[in-house]
Amino acid sequence: MIKLPPHAPGMRIGLFGGSFNPPHQGHRLVALTALRRAGLDAVWVMVTPGNPLKDPAQLPPFAQRLADVEKFFRHPRIRVTAFEAPLRVRYSWQTVEFLARRGRGVKFVWVMGADNLAGFHRWRRWRDIANTLPILVVDRPGSTHRAAFGGAAGWFSRARLPEAQAAGLFRRKPPALVLLHGPRSPLSSTQLRQRAP
């Protein structure tokens, strides 16, 4: 049996996945901005076992990343999860498909930084994700223009909603996307890895 954080029909839950190698203030700002601006009950930080678009040899062991993320995200409404590992999912569309079945009645919203939206068109079956869940994007330094105009942005043009509608995003029929602007951290996992001794 796959163990999920507490959830119930009617709850509004943001799904924020990544390898978090390592977690940093930019990740925290995405999670907290989503909680506050979209009126979510919780954000599930989903530590992924791997990323098909990245070299798996560059990732520290899953248990180490999970422990680091659990230490980093200490907030009563942010739940760090590891359910993707025992599920043996490789792609985000598989996670979304599983949660749509398992969490019936829960109002899930997909949460990502604008840097991920810029490359969203490279994800396997990204349209299936977009047609299943509303998407909340939080601006990240260096990604504002690419997220708004590049990659999948054209496909989302009719589905994009104003920031003022973020709190009602969970009620919208997908595809629906809101791009939020606000405080940003210049940190990135890549920069932190490059600085490490």
C-alpha positions in Angstrom: 0.0 0.0 0.0 1.4 3.4 -1.0 1.3 5.9 1.9 0.2 9.4 1.0 0.1 12.5 3.3 -3.3 13.2 4.9 -5.9 14.2 2.3 -9.7 14.2 2.0 -12.3 15.1 -0.7 -12.6 18.8 -1.1 -9.0 19.6 0.1 -6.9 21.9 -2.2 -3.5 20.4 -2.5 -0.5 21.6 -4.6 1.8 19.0 -6.1 5.4 20.3 -6.2 7.9 17.7 -7.6 11.6 17.7 -8.2 14.9 16.2 -7.5 15.8 19.0 -5.0 19.5 18.5 -5.4 19.9 20.4 -3.1 16.7 22.1 -1.8 17.1 25.9 -1.5 15.3 29.2 -0.8 13.9 29.3 -4.4 12.1 26.0 -3.8 10.7 27.3 -0.5 9.4 30.5 -2.2 7.6 28.5 -4.8 5.9 26.3 -2.2 5.0 29.2 0.1 3.8 31.4 -2.8 1.5 28.6 -4.0 0.1 28.1 -0.5 -0.6 31.7 0.1 -1.7 33.0 -3.3 -3.8 29.9 -4.5 -5.4 29.4 -1.1 -4.2 25.8 -0.8 -4.7 23.6 2.2 -1.3 21.9 1.7 1.6 21.5 -0.7 3.1 18.1 -1.2 6.8 18.3 -2.0 7.3 15.2 -4.0 11.0 14.1 -4.0 11.4 12.2 -7.3 13.6 9.1 -7.5 15.1 10.5 -10.8 14.5 12.9 -13.6 14.5 11.5 -17.2 15.9 14.8 -18.5 18.9 14.7 -16.2 21.9 12.4 -15.8 21.0 9.9 -12.9 24.7 9.6 -12.1 24.7 13.2 -10.9 22.0 12.6 -8.3 22.9 11.7 -4.7 21.1 8.7 -3.3 17.4 9.1 -3.0 17.4 8.6 0.8 19.9 11.4 1.3 17.9 13.8 -0.9 14.7 12.9 1.0 16.4 13.5 4.4 17.8 16.9 3.2 14.3 18.0 1.9 12.6 16.9 5.1 15.0 19.0 7.1 14.7 22.0 4.8 10.9 22.2 4.5 9.6 22.6 8.0 6.1 24.1 7.7 2.8 22.7 9.1 1.2 22.8 5.6 4.1 21.5 3.6 4.3 17.7 3.4 7.4 16.1 2.1 6.5 12.8 0.3 8.4 9.9 -1.2 5.6 7.9 -2.7 6.9 8.1 -6.2 9.8 5.7 -5.3 7.8 2.7 -4.3 5.4 3.4 -7.2 8.4 3.1 -9.5 7.1 5.9 -11.6 9.5 7.4 -14.1 7.4 10.3 -15.5 5.2 13.0 -13.9 2.2 12.0 -16.0 2.2 8.6 -14.2 2.2 10.4 -10.8 -0.8 12.5 -11.9 -2.6 9.5 -13.2 -2.1 7.6 -9.9 -3.3 10.6 -7.8 -6.3 11.2 -10.0 -7.4 7.6 -9.2 -6.3 7.5 -5.6 -7.3 11.0 -4.5 -10.8 11.2 -5.9 -12.5 14.4 -4.8 -9.2 16.1 -3.8 -8.6 19.4 -5.7 -5.0 18.8 -6.9 -3.1 21.7 -8.5 0.3 21.1 -10.2 2.9 23.6 -8.9 6.1 24.4 -10.7 8.7 27.2 -11.0 8.8 29.2 -14.2 12.1 27.5 -15.1 10.3 24.2 -15.3 7.5 25.6 -17.4 10.0 26.9 -19.9 11.0 23.2 -20.6 7.6 21.7 -20.0 7.1 20.8 -23.7 10.0 18.3 -23.3 8.2 16.3 -20.6 6.7 13.0 -21.6 3.0 13.4 -22.1 3.0 17.0 -20.8 -0.4 17.7 -22.4 -1.9 14.8 -20.4 -0.7 16.6 -17.2 -2.1 19.9 -18.4 -5.5 18.4 -19.4 -5.8 16.6 -16.0 -4.7 19.3 -13.5 -4.7 23.1 -13.3 -1.2 24.4 -13.2 0.2 27.1 -11.0 3.6 28.6 -12.1 5.7 30.7 -9.8 8.1 33.1 -11.4 11.9 32.4 -11.1 14.8 34.6 -12.0 15.9 34.3 -15.6 12.8 32.4 -16.7 10.0 35.0 -16.8 10.2 35.6 -20.6 10.8 32.0 -21.6 7.9 30.8 -19.5 5.6 33.4 -20.8 6.5 33.1 -24.5 8.6 30.0 -25.2 8.1 26.2 -25.2 4.5 25.3 -24.2 3.4 28.9 -23.7 1.6 29.0 -27.1 -0.4 25.9 -26.3 -1.4 27.5 -23.0 -2.3 30.8 -24.5 -6.1 30.3 -24.3 -5.8 28.5 -20.9 -3.8 31.2 -19.1 -5.7 33.2 -16.4 -4.8 36.4 -14.7 -2.9 36.3 -11.4 -6.0 37.6 -9.5 -7.7 34.3 -10.3 -5.0 32.1 -8.6 -7.2 31.5 -5.6 -9.9 30.0 -7.8 -7.6 27.9 -9.9 -8.6 24.6 -8.3 -12.2 25.2 -9.5 -11.2 25.6 -13.2 -11.5 22.8 -15.7 -8.1 22.0 -17.2 -6.2 23.1 -19.1 -5.9 26.2 -16.9 -2.7 28.0 -15.9 -1.8 31.0 -13.7 1.7 32.5 -13.7 2.4 34.3 -10.4 5.0 37.0 -9.8 6.4 38.0 -6.4 9.5 37.7 -4.3 12.2 35.6 -6.0 15.4 33.9 -4.9 18.4 33.9 -7.3 19.5 30.5 -6.0 19.4 27.4 -8.1 20.3 23.8 -7.3 22.8 23.9 -10.2 24.6 26.9 -8.8 24.7 25.4 -5.3 26.2 22.2 -6.7 28.8 24.1 -8.6 29.8 26.1 -5.5 30.1 23.0 -3.3 33.7 21.9 -2.5 
